[in-house]
Amino acid sequence: WKASEYSRETLLAAGTLGLFCGIAATRPPKSHGCDCEVELTEAQKKLPDELKKLVGAENVSSNVKLRGSRLGKGTAMLVAKPRSLREALRTLELCAKADVAVLPQGANTSLTGGSVPRDDCDRPFVIINMRKAKKILPVGSSPELALCFAGAGIYQLQSELQKRSRDSHSVLGSIFLNPSVAAGVSYGSGGTQIRKGPAFTERALFCRVKADGEVELVDTLGLKLKGEKALDFLDSTETLTEADLDPSCKLPASWPQYRQLLTKLEDKVSRFNADTTGVDCNRSEGKVLILATLHDTFPMPKEVKTVWASCKDITLAHQLKREVCISSPEKMAKSCEYINKATYDAVDQSGRILIKMIELLGMMNLEPLWNLKLFIESVPVPFSTIICDKFLWWFNNILPKSLPPELQKLTDEFDHHMLMEFAEYSDGEIEHLMSRLKKFQSQHPETVRFHVCEDPWSAQRAMLFRFAVAPAFRTYCIGLGQQGLSIDYALPKTFTKYPTLPEAKYPMMHRLVYSHFGCNVYHEDFVFDNKTDVHDAKMAIKKAVEAVGGKLPAEHGHGTEYHAPMDTQKRWMKADPSNTMNPGVGGTSFKKNYL
């Protein structure tokens, strides 16, 4: 982001005036309601009415301007919201027949521009937003599997499974925005819980557009009913039992043996976005339309202890992680997160209101407010893109510091912090992990300290503080009036330092480092002055990460920001030979047939 510094009075006056004027004013739309500079074909002109007839006029919007959560913006000729799997399949068939570019979308939480249209395409964009197809079907009363329609949210899934004493496959820092399950599969999102691995399944129902424009339904779900019969069955049923599953299907519904992979110390990364493992829906980044996926569920622990540990240096933090959290696949932490001092400072200065709102309103109730913020930022008036974050910045300090006093004291004394969850999946696990932690601390009495969050409020505050990092960073940059850059990457499991970056050429005002530490997957947020070419800096940083064996991106996807490796691009092109789906993603061509 790039933000100039204006006085509070200027922003309030101009923003308020501009907001009223912008909402009241109308701009003459282009003849076909899209910024794509092409003449519509007859089939494309008929498409709006055909889609309205299919999914209902209330579920089709025209000339929709969209902005990504962090970057990317464009105008969709149409946004269609199918309510069922059959409607989604038929919507794609109509779009393919009309020869438009199609962009699957969930909650639009993508951070690399992959979930919004782009205006330099050779065809108008139609978004198929799957949010209304959100059915969740746990398999049986104590389900070891759960089937999710594409629009189901990960927080919604977690809540449903907890009623049945099971845990879901994916817990992300952005879980309070309820991102869709299908988006997690499409991007290979990772998350905080290191026992489970990234979002991955070989059991799915999805569509791809063939070279001749026909839509193919691909079914690897492993139900007794197959193909379109499975599709219609899933639309009509409200329950799913083991009797509905094909017992001969042995395909995995999560990443096989991820705990063994993670605890094996080797010079390889644990997970990354360009991995081509699995059926085409995995890490497809919108090159297929996912309809439904089947996922493993996980046992709920009998007890969880939240522990905050602070270290004097990053190498020592890695040693603690290796000796305590991931020493063996049988007894390992539930989660192991990391933040540095600069990250703590940024959240403390810009995230207090967000943390309080999540605490007061709950996870599920924050999504509408987030969507309202995105809408205000998309209004074409002065300062609309920064006014919400300016308010969050200005009024941040009306609230007290977010962390409990014991943790606050550790952040004052140390620069490197780990937030860990020790869980009782089997008898004695917490005691085992705590004894290892105490032994480690006794060996480093002056350079390592820890605090166990004994009460639920302290544990919740610690977790919310970590989850608030990503959204708070935008507020931080806009509050400072400087540019922000966010990246994510995976480092080899043996790498225990920060990568050396080209800071001499691209001076960094602040370097925020936070990590899914157990997986050695990092997020870095940089604050640059407004003179820096941030795109050039990003590409230089990418080279520096790759020079030490890292992979970038790791879980946010290539989107429109990064060129995917050629084997990944070839896989996408094979799945979508006409380049109908999400053209331009990962450095692929924007043009039909990849011309």
PEPETA-V376404 format. One record per pair of residues at least 6 apart in sequence whose C-alpha atoms are under 6 Angstrom apart, sorted by the first residue. I is the first residue (numbers start at 1). J is the second residue. If there is no record, write none. Layout:
BEGIN
I/J  I/J
END
This chain:
BEGIN
1/483  1/484  2/482  2/483  3/478  3/481  3/482  4/481  5/481  15/382  15/383  18/381  18/382  22/381  33/63  33/77  34/63  34/75  34/77  35/119  36/119  36/124  43/98  44/98  52/60  55/82  59/80  59/81  60/79  60/80  61/78  61/79  62/77  62/78  63/76  63/77  64/75  64/76  65/74  65/75  66/73  66/74  67/73  68/113  69/109  69/111  70/111  71/113  72/113  74/117  74/118  74/119  76/125  76/126  77/124  77/125  77/126  78/126  79/126  79/127  80/128  81/129  81/130  82/88  83/132  83/133  84/133  93/215  96/213  100/123  100/124  100/125  101/123  101/125  101/580  102/125  102/126  102/127  102/580  102/581  102/582  103/127  103/581  103/582  104/127  104/128  104/286  105/115  105/129  106/129  106/130  106/131  106/180  107/179  108/115  112/559  112/561  113/559  113/560  114/559  114/560  121/590  122/591  130/151  131/151  133/149  133/151  134/149  134/151  134/152  135/149  136/147  136/148  137/146  137/147  137/239  137/240  138/146  139/145  139/146  139/240  139/241  140/241  142/164  144/296  144/297  145/295  145/296  145/297  146/294  146/295  147/293  147/294  148/292  148/293  149/291  149/292  150/182  150/291  150/292  151/180  152/180  152/181  153/178  153/179  153/180  153/181  154/178  154/179  154/180  154/181  155/175  155/178  158/168  161/167  165/300  166/298  166/299  166/300  167/297  167/298  167/299  167/300  168/297  169/297  171/191  172/191  173/467  176/363  177/367  184/199  185/199  185/200  185/282  186/282  186/283  186/284  186/285  187/283  187/285  187/557  188/198  188/199  188/283  188/555  189/198  189/199  189/555  190/198  192/335  192/516  193/334  193/335  194/335  195/259  197/255  197/258  200/254  200/255  201/253  201/254  202/251  202/252  202/253  202/279  203/220  203/221  203/253  203/294  204/220  204/221  204/292  204/293  205/218  205/219  205/221  205/291  205/292  206/217  206/218  206/289  206/290  206/291  207/216  207/217  207/218  207/288  207/289  208/215  208/216  208/288  209/215  209/576  211/577  211/578  219/227  222/246  222/249  223/244  223/245  223/246  224/244  224/245  224/246  253/295  253/296  254/296  259/329  260/329  263/326  263/328  266/493  267/492  267/493  267/494  268/492  268/493  269/490  269/491  269/492  269/493  270/519  272/554  273/553  273/554  273/555  273/557  274/568  286/582  287/581  287/582  301/423  301/424  301/425  302/424  303/423  303/424  304/422  304/423  305/421  305/422  306/420  306/421  306/453  306/459  307/419  307/420  307/451  307/452  308/418  308/419  308/450  308/451  309/417  309/418  309/449  309/450  310/416  310/417  310/448  310/449  311/317  311/416  311/447  311/448  312/414  312/447  315/496  324/436  324/437  325/332  325/333  326/332  333/421  333/422  334/421  334/422  334/423  335/420  335/421  336/419  336/420  336/517  336/518  337/418  337/419  337/515  337/516  337/517  338/417  338/418  338/514  338/515  338/517  339/417  339/513  339/514  340/415  340/416  340/513  341/415  342/512  343/512  347/469  347/472  350/393  350/396  350/472  350/475  350/476  351/472  352/396  353/396  377/384  377/385  389/475  390/479  393/479  422/430  423/430  424/430  441/448  453/459  477/484  482/529  482/530  483/527  483/528  483/529  483/530  484/526  484/527  485/525  485/526  486/524  486/525  487/523  487/524  488/522  488/523  488/553  488/554  489/521  489/522  489/551  489/552  489/553  489/554  490/521  490/550  490/551  490/554  491/520  491/550  501/541  501/544  508/527  508/528  509/527  509/528  510/526  510/527  511/526  512/524  512/525  513/524  514/522  514/523  515/521  515/522  515/523  558/586  559/585  559/586  560/585  560/586  562/586  563/586  563/587  564/586  578/592  578/593  579/592  579/593  583/590  584/590
END
